[in-house]
Amino acid sequence: KMRKFIVKEWAELISGPITLNERSQLVFKHADLPTVNDELSVTLRLKLHSHASSWAIIFHKGTERFDRTPLLELVPKKSSLHARFTGNWTNDAGIYDFGNGLLLDKWYHLAYTLSDSEKRLDIYIDGEW
């Protein structure tokens, strides 16, 4: 009898829905995060109830404010995406602000992909690049 094995090639850090307010945070220890060599993808579903008056961090890995591999945050007052990363040439590379911002009370599927081999950062909103 042949056995079947499933190999999980991703880490799921949050499996169910969570609600965070402007002052909430969810922190994972570095040891609990997967090892990343040259490519990274982070996907999530997001629904905003209000626009923050300051920068709202969706996710951020790093011990300092300008360690940004990866970083996804929302621009104050309009919630447009601000995607950044740290490279060996700068600590602040990426996409500053695009679009008119996310609408309130609407679900979005967001994907952040970073590839060192292709030298690119891509952001998808509801599957659109």
Backbone as a printed PyTorch tensor [residue, N CA C, xyz], in Angstrom:
tensor([[[  0.8440,  -1.1830,   0.0000],
         [  0.0000,   0.0000,   0.0000],
         [  0.8910,   1.2480,   0.0000]],

        [[  0.6190,   2.1620,  -0.9180],
         [  1.4060,   3.3830,  -1.0150],
         [  0.8280,   4.4500,  -0.0800]],

        [[  1.7030,   5.0620,   0.6870],
         [  1.2640,   6.1260,   1.5890],
         [  1.3420,   7.4700,   0.8860]],

        [[  0.4210,   8.3280,   1.2300],
         [  0.4170,   9.6830,   0.6840],
         [  0.8550,  10.6450,   1.7780]],

        [[  1.6780,  11.6010,   1.3830],
         [  2.1510,  12.6010,   2.3190],
         [  1.8070,  13.9750,   1.7840]],

        [[  1.4710,  14.8380,   2.6740],
         [  1.2300,  16.2340,   2.3140],
         [  2.3760,  17.0530,   2.8900]],

        [[  2.9980,  17.8380,   2.0420],
         [  4.0770,  18.7070,   2.4860],
         [  3.5400,  20.1290,   2.5130]],

        [[  3.5510,  20.7210,   3.6810],
         [  3.0720,  22.0960,   3.8310],
         [  4.2470,  23.0310,   3.5870]],

        [[  4.1470,  23.8520,   2.5620],
         [  5.2360,  24.7400,   2.1840],
         [  4.9850,  26.1760,   2.6110]],

        [[  4.1170,  26.3800,   3.5520],
         [  3.8390,  27.7190,   4.0330],
         [  3.6140,  27.6610,   5.5350]],

        [[  3.6670,  28.7950,   6.1540],
         [  3.3750,  28.8990,   7.5840],
         [  2.1170,  29.7310,   7.7450]],

        [[  1.1760,  29.2100,   8.4650],
         [ -0.0560,  29.9530,   8.7390],
         [  0.0340,  30.4420,  10.1770]],

        [[  0.2160,  31.7400,  10.3420],
         [  0.4190,  32.2990,  11.6750],
         [ -0.8880,  32.6310,  12.3740]],

        [[ -1.8850,  33.0130,  11.6130],
         [ -3.2110,  33.3050,  12.1680],
         [ -4.2020,  32.5120,  11.3340]],

        [[ -4.9280,  31.5850,  11.9590],
         [ -5.8240,  30.7420,  11.1710],
         [ -7.2510,  31.2210,  11.1220]],

        [[ -7.6820,  31.9440,  12.1030],
         [ -9.0690,  32.3950,  12.1300],
         [ -9.1510,  33.9030,  12.1360]],

        [[-10.3600,  34.4310,  12.0910],
         [-10.5140,  35.8880,  12.0930],
         [-10.1200,  36.4910,  13.4400]],

        [[ -9.5250,  37.6630,  13.3790],
         [ -9.2010,  38.4210,  14.5880],
         [ -9.6510,  39.8560,  14.3800]],

        [[ -9.8920,  40.5440,  15.4560],
         [-10.2560,  41.9550,  15.3990],
         [ -9.2190,  42.7390,  16.1840]],

        [[ -8.6410,  43.7290,  15.5320],
         [ -7.6550,  44.5880,  16.1760],
         [ -8.1250,  46.0270,  16.0770]],

        [[ -7.9370,  46.7690,  17.1530],
         [ -8.2440,  48.1940,  17.0740],
         [ -6.9460,  48.9670,  16.8620]],

        [[ -7.0290,  50.2690,  16.8980],
         [ -5.8790,  51.1100,  16.5550],
         [ -4.6820,  50.8820,  17.4750]],

        [[ -4.9080,  50.4570,  18.6800],
         [ -3.8120,  50.2580,  19.6290],
         [ -3.4350,  48.7840,  19.8140]],

        [[ -4.1340,  47.8870,  19.1540],
         [ -3.8640,  46.4510,  19.2950],
         [ -2.6530,  46.0410,  18.4760]],

        [[ -2.0420,  44.9580,  18.9070],
         [ -0.9790,  44.3660,  18.1110],
         [ -0.8890,  42.8810,  18.4240]],

        [[ -0.3940,  42.1520,  17.4810],
         [ -0.1730,  40.7220,  17.6260],
         [  1.2800,  40.4900,  17.2540]],

        [[  2.0810,  40.0000,  18.1950],
         [  3.5200,  39.8740,  17.9950],
         [  3.9030,  38.3990,  17.9600]],

        [[  4.7260,  38.0380,  16.9800],
         [  5.2540,  36.6810,  16.8640],
         [  6.7510,  36.7260,  17.1250]],

        [[  7.2510,  35.7570,  17.8400],
         [  8.6880,  35.6610,  18.0880],
         [  9.4020,  35.3050,  16.7880]],

        [[ 10.6120,  35.8220,  16.6390],
         [ 11.3990,  35.5560,  15.4330],
         [ 11.5380,  34.0500,  15.1930]],

        [[ 11.7350,  33.2860,  16.2570],
         [ 11.9090,  31.8340,  16.1290],
         [ 10.6560,  31.1430,  15.6010]],

        [[  9.4940,  31.7700,  15.7570],
         [  8.2370,  31.1860,  15.2810],
         [  7.9520,  31.5060,  13.8150]],

        [[  8.7330,  32.4010,  13.2240],
         [  8.5330,  32.7810,  11.8260],
         [  9.3100,  31.8460,  10.9110]],

        [[  8.8030,  31.6070,   9.7160],
         [  9.5240,  30.7220,   8.7920],
         [ 10.8160,  31.3650,   8.2980]],

        [[ 11.7740,  30.5310,   7.9540],
         [ 13.0180,  31.0150,   7.3660],
         [ 12.7280,  31.4750,   5.9430]],

        [[ 13.1990,  32.6560,   5.5990],
         [ 12.9770,  33.2130,   4.2620],
         [ 14.3360,  33.3890,   3.6030]],

        [[ 14.5010,  32.7820,   2.4310],
         [ 15.7700,  32.9020,   1.7220],
         [ 15.7350,  34.0240,   0.7020]],

        [[ 14.8920,  33.9000,  -0.3210],
         [ 14.8860,  34.9390,  -1.3460],
         [ 13.4950,  35.2950,  -1.8540]],

        [[ 12.4520,  34.6370,  -1.3610],
         [ 11.0890,  34.9800,  -1.7770],
         [ 10.1540,  34.8960,  -0.5810]],

        [[  9.1680,  35.7860,  -0.5860],
         [  8.2270,  35.8580,   0.5210],
         [  6.8700,  36.2790,  -0.0160]],

        [[  5.8240,  35.6500,   0.4770],
         [  4.4540,  36.0680,   0.1640],
         [  3.6630,  36.1180,   1.4580]],

        [[  2.9230,  37.1860,   1.6330],
         [  2.0300,  37.3270,   2.7830],
         [  0.6540,  37.6470,   2.2220]],

        [[ -0.3470,  36.8740,   2.6060],
         [ -1.7170,  37.1420,   2.1550],
         [ -2.6130,  37.3060,   3.3700]],

        [[ -3.6230,  38.1390,   3.2140],
         [ -4.5630,  38.3660,   4.3050],
         [ -5.8460,  38.9610,   3.7710]],

        [[ -6.8730,  38.8620,   4.5890],
         [ -8.1370,  39.5490,   4.3030],
         [ -8.2600,  40.6580,   5.3250]],

        [[ -8.7080,  41.8230,   4.8660],
         [ -8.7500,  43.0050,   5.7170],
         [-10.0490,  43.7610,   5.5050]],

        [[-10.6400,  44.1950,   6.5990],
         [-11.8330,  45.0430,   6.5550],
         [-11.6150,  46.1700,   7.5530]],

        [[-11.6750,  47.3930,   7.0610],
         [-11.4580,  48.5700,   7.9080],
         [-12.7880,  49.1500,   8.3690]],

        [[-12.8300,  49.5590,   9.6210],
         [-14.0270,  50.2190,  10.1460],
         [-13.8440,  51.7310,  10.2250]],

        [[-12.5760,  52.1880,  10.2050],
         [-12.2930,  53.6270,  10.2020],
         [-10.8830,  53.8320,   9.6640]],

        [[-10.5950,  55.0490,   9.2470],
         [ -9.2540,  55.4050,   8.7940],
         [ -8.4780,  55.9290,   9.9990]],

        [[ -7.2720,  55.4390,  10.1830],
         [ -6.4370,  55.8700,  11.3060],
         [ -5.8800,  57.2630,  11.0420]],

        [[ -5.6640,  58.0120,  12.1010],
         [ -5.1070,  59.3590,  11.9610],
         [ -3.5850,  59.3320,  11.8220]],

        [[ -2.9670,  58.1890,  12.1100],
         [ -1.5210,  58.0400,  11.9400],
         [ -1.2560,  56.7610,  11.1410]],

        [[ -0.0010,  56.4640,  10.8830],
         [  0.3610,  55.2640,  10.1320],
         [ -0.1490,  54.0340,  10.8720]],

        [[ -0.8510,  53.1560,  10.1740],
         [ -1.3740,  51.9200,  10.7620],
         [ -0.6150,  50.7430,  10.1590]],

        [[  0.1420,  50.0500,  10.9750],
         [  0.9470,  48.9280,  10.4940],
         [  0.0910,  47.6750,  10.3980]],

        [[  0.0760,  47.0680,   9.2190],
         [ -0.6200,  45.8000,   9.0030],
         [  0.3130,  44.6590,   9.4130]],

        [[  1.5330,  44.6500,   8.8790],
         [  2.5600,  43.7230,   9.3600],
         [  3.9270,  44.3480,   9.1630]],

        [[  4.8590,  43.9210,  10.0070],
         [  6.2010,  44.4870,  10.0230],
         [  7.1220,  43.4640,  10.6650]],

        [[  8.2310,  43.1650,  10.0190],
         [  9.2280,  42.2880,  10.6240],
         [ 10.5090,  43.0760,  10.7800]],

        [[ 11.0150,  43.1080,  11.9810],
         [ 12.2550,  43.8130,  12.2630],
         [ 12.2470,  44.3220,  13.6830]],

        [[ 13.4350,  44.5210,  14.2180],
         [ 13.5360,  44.9830,  15.6000],
         [ 13.5420,  46.4990,  15.7090]],

        [[ 13.8450,  47.1630,  14.6350],
         [ 13.8860,  48.6260,  14.6200],
         [ 12.8350,  49.1660,  13.6600]],

        [[ 12.4840,  50.4190,  13.7990],
         [ 11.4720,  51.0600,  12.9520],
         [ 11.8240,  50.9680,  11.4690]],

        [[ 13.1110,  51.0520,  11.1440],
         [ 13.4980,  51.0490,   9.7340],
         [ 14.0590,  49.7120,   9.2630]],

        [[ 13.8450,  48.6450,  10.0240],
         [ 14.0440,  47.2920,   9.5000],
         [ 12.7180,  46.9330,   8.8680]],

        [[ 12.6840,  46.7790,   7.5650],
         [ 11.3970,  46.6860,   6.8690],
         [ 11.3320,  45.5030,   5.9180]],

        [[ 11.6310,  44.3470,   6.3700],
         [ 11.5010,  43.2050,   5.4780],
         [ 10.6220,  42.1750,   6.1390]],

        [[  9.3940,  42.1770,   5.8800],
         [  8.6000,  43.1050,   5.0690],
         [  7.9130,  44.1510,   5.9440]],

        [[  7.2470,  45.0990,   5.2940],
         [  6.4090,  46.0880,   5.9770],
         [  5.2310,  46.4270,   5.0680]],

        [[  4.0530,  46.3910,   5.6340],
         [  2.8610,  46.8790,   4.9380],
         [  2.0840,  47.7060,   5.9390]],

        [[  1.8570,  48.9520,   5.6050],
         [  1.0890,  49.8270,   6.4850],
         [  0.1370,  50.6740,   5.6640]],

        [[ -0.7350,  51.3830,   6.3630],
         [ -1.7370,  52.2270,   5.7150],
         [ -1.3870,  53.6930,   5.9200]],

        [[ -1.5340,  54.4770,   4.8590],
         [ -1.2820,  55.9130,   4.9080],
         [ -2.3580,  56.5650,   5.7870]],

        [[ -1.9740,  57.5080,   6.6430],
         [ -2.9520,  58.1490,   7.5280],
         [ -4.1230,  58.7840,   6.7770]],

        [[ -5.2780,  58.6880,   7.3720],
         [ -6.5230,  59.3560,   6.9780],
         [ -7.1760,  58.8520,   5.6990]],

        [[ -6.4700,  58.0380,   4.8780],
         [ -7.1200,  57.5330,   3.6660],
         [ -6.9080,  56.0360,   3.4550]],

        [[ -6.0040,  55.4400,   4.2230],
         [ -5.7640,  53.9910,   4.2030],
         [ -5.3460,  53.4430,   2.8460]],

        [[ -4.5100,  54.1840,   2.1120],
         [ -3.9120,  53.5800,   0.9200],
         [ -2.7110,  52.7530,   1.3790]],

        [[ -2.3420,  51.7660,   0.5790],
         [ -1.2810,  50.8490,   0.9720],
         [  0.0950,  51.4780,   0.8020]],

        [[  0.9510,  51.2050,   1.7650],
         [  2.3290,  51.6880,   1.8130],
         [  3.1880,  50.4490,   2.0520]],

        [[  3.7660,  49.9050,   0.9840],
         [  4.5220,  48.6500,   1.0590],
         [  6.0100,  48.9520,   0.9540]],

        [[  6.7800,  48.4870,   1.9180],
         [  8.2090,  48.7890,   1.9620],
         [  9.0070,  47.5200,   2.2390]],

        [[ 10.3090,  47.6050,   1.9810],
         [ 11.2320,  46.5460,   2.3750],
         [ 12.6250,  47.1410,   2.5210]],

        [[ 13.4970,  46.4240,   3.2090],
         [ 14.8770,  46.8270,   3.3950],
         [ 15.7410,  46.0330,   2.4250]],

        [[ 16.5700,  46.7420,   1.6630],
         [ 17.4980,  46.0830,   0.7480],
         [ 18.9230,  46.3610,   1.1790]],

        [[ 19.8870,  45.7760,   0.4790],
         [ 21.2810,  46.0200,   0.8580],
         [ 21.7650,  47.3940,   0.3910]],

        [[ 20.9310,  48.1360,  -0.3310],
         [ 21.2950,  49.4720,  -0.7930],
         [ 20.5160,  50.5620,  -0.0570]],

        [[ 19.4030,  50.2140,   0.5730],
         [ 18.6020,  51.1900,   1.3140],
         [ 17.7250,  50.4580,   2.3180]],

        [[ 17.3390,  51.1650,   3.3670],
         [ 16.4280,  50.5550,   4.3340],
         [ 14.9820,  50.9520,   4.0650]],

        [[ 14.7380,  51.6460,   2.9630],
         [ 13.3990,  52.1830,   2.7190],
         [ 13.0260,  52.1120,   1.2400]],

        [[ 12.9530,  50.9030,   0.6960],
         [ 12.5670,  50.7200,  -0.7030],
         [ 11.1180,  50.2600,  -0.7620]],

        [[ 10.4610,  50.4930,  -1.8880],
         [  9.1090,  49.9830,  -2.0590],
         [  8.1640,  50.9760,  -2.6930]],

        [[  6.8920,  50.7780,  -2.4130],
         [  5.8130,  51.5730,  -2.9940],
         [  5.2830,  52.5010,  -1.9150]],

        [[  5.3480,  53.8050,  -2.1650],
         [  4.9750,  54.7560,  -1.1190],
         [  3.4750,  54.7960,  -0.8720]],

        [[  2.7070,  55.0710,  -1.9010],
         [  1.2780,  55.3340,  -1.7100],
         [  0.6230,  55.2080,  -3.0770]],

        [[ -0.3220,  54.3070,  -3.2090],
         [ -0.9740,  54.1970,  -4.5100],
         [ -2.4680,  54.0320,  -4.3320]],

        [[ -3.1830,  54.5270,  -5.3020],
         [ -4.6360,  54.4380,  -5.2590],
         [ -5.2510,  55.4970,  -4.3600]],

        [[ -6.5630,  55.4500,  -4.2880],
         [ -7.2990,  56.4220,  -3.4830],
         [ -7.5190,  55.9580,  -2.0570]],

        [[ -7.0180,  54.8040,  -1.7170],
         [ -7.1960,  54.2650,  -0.3830],
         [ -8.2750,  53.1970,  -0.3540]],

        [[ -8.2590,  52.4180,   0.7050],
         [ -9.2400,  51.3500,   0.8750],
         [-10.5400,  51.9200,   1.4240]],

        [[-11.6400,  51.3810,   0.9660],
         [-12.9570,  51.8200,   1.4340],
         [-13.2590,  51.2020,   2.7930]],

        [[-14.0600,  51.8810,   3.5570],
         [-14.4660,  51.3700,   4.8600],
         [-15.5450,  50.3080,   4.7020]],

        [[-15.5870,  49.3780,   5.6590],
         [-16.6070,  48.3260,   5.7360],
         [-16.6830,  47.4700,   4.4710]],

        [[-15.5480,  47.2510,   3.8360],
         [-15.4680,  46.3920,   2.6450],
         [-14.3130,  45.4170,   2.8520]],

        [[-14.5520,  44.1420,   2.5560],
         [-13.4990,  43.1400,   2.6660],
         [-12.5620,  43.2310,   1.4700]],

        [[-11.2620,  43.1330,   1.7430],
         [-10.2280,  43.1010,   0.7110],
         [ -9.3510,  41.8730,   0.9320]],

        [[ -8.9130,  41.2730,  -0.1620],
         [ -7.8900,  40.2350,  -0.0920],
         [ -6.6000,  40.8890,  -0.5680]],

        [[ -5.5880,  40.9440,   0.2960],
         [ -4.3200,  41.5940,  -0.0180],
         [ -3.2140,  40.5490,  -0.1020]],

        [[ -2.3200,  40.7270,  -1.0490],
         [ -1.1460,  39.8610,  -1.1690],
         [  0.0850,  40.7390,  -1.3730]],

        [[  1.1050,  40.4920,  -0.5820],
         [  2.3910,  41.1830,  -0.6350],
         [  3.4100,  40.1250,  -1.0410]],

        [[  4.0660,  40.3060,  -2.1730],
         [  5.0840,  39.3480,  -2.6020],
         [  6.4040,  40.0810,  -2.8110]],

        [[  7.4610,  39.4690,  -2.3390],
         [  8.7930,  40.0520,  -2.4280],
         [  9.7270,  38.9800,  -2.9700]],

        [[ 10.4640,  39.2990,  -4.0310],
         [ 11.3700,  38.3340,  -4.6500],
         [ 12.7380,  38.9650,  -4.8480]],

        [[ 13.7410,  38.4100,  -4.1710],
         [ 15.1010,  38.8920,  -4.3480],
         [ 15.6350,  38.4770,  -5.7150]],

        [[ 15.3250,  37.2500,  -6.1440],
         [ 15.8390,  36.7750,  -7.4340],
         [ 15.2900,  37.5890,  -8.6040]],

        [[ 14.0390,  38.0350,  -8.5070],
         [ 13.4500,  38.8540,  -9.5730],
         [ 13.5760,  40.3490,  -9.2930]],

        [[ 14.0810,  40.7030,  -8.1240],
         [ 14.2710,  42.1070,  -7.7210],
         [ 12.9710,  42.8890,  -7.8290]],

        [[ 11.9120,  42.3510,  -7.1990],
         [ 10.6370,  43.0570,  -7.3040],
         [  9.7630,  42.8430,  -6.0820]],

        [[  8.9350,  43.8410,  -5.8480],
         [  7.8870,  43.8270,  -4.8350],
         [  6.5760,  44.0060,  -5.5800]],

        [[  5.6180,  43.1470,  -5.3210],
         [  4.2990,  43.2610,  -5.9450],
         [  3.2350,  43.2890,  -4.8610]],

        [[  2.2130,  44.0880,  -5.0940],
         [  1.0540,  44.1650,  -4.2090],
         [ -0.1800,  43.8610,  -5.0480]],

        [[ -1.0170,  42.9840,  -4.5390],
         [ -2.2690,  42.6380,  -5.2070],
         [ -3.4230,  42.9780,  -4.2720]],

        [[ -4.4410,  43.6110,  -4.8260],
         [ -5.6750,  43.8890,  -4.0890],
         [ -6.7860,  43.1470,  -4.8130]],

        [[ -7.4020,  42.2130,  -4.1140],
         [ -8.4470,  41.3640,  -4.7000],
         [ -7.9780,  40.7240,  -6.0090]],

        [[ -6.7280,  40.2640,  -6.0250],
         [ -6.1760,  39.5640,  -7.1830],
         [ -5.6730,  40.4570,  -8.3010]],

        [[ -5.8500,  41.7580,  -8.1750],
         [ -5.4070,  42.6980,  -9.2220],
         [ -4.0560,  43.2810,  -8.8470]],

        [[ -3.1270,  43.2960,  -9.8220],
         [ -1.7790,  43.8140,  -9.6090],
         [ -1.7560,  45.3010,  -9.7450]]])
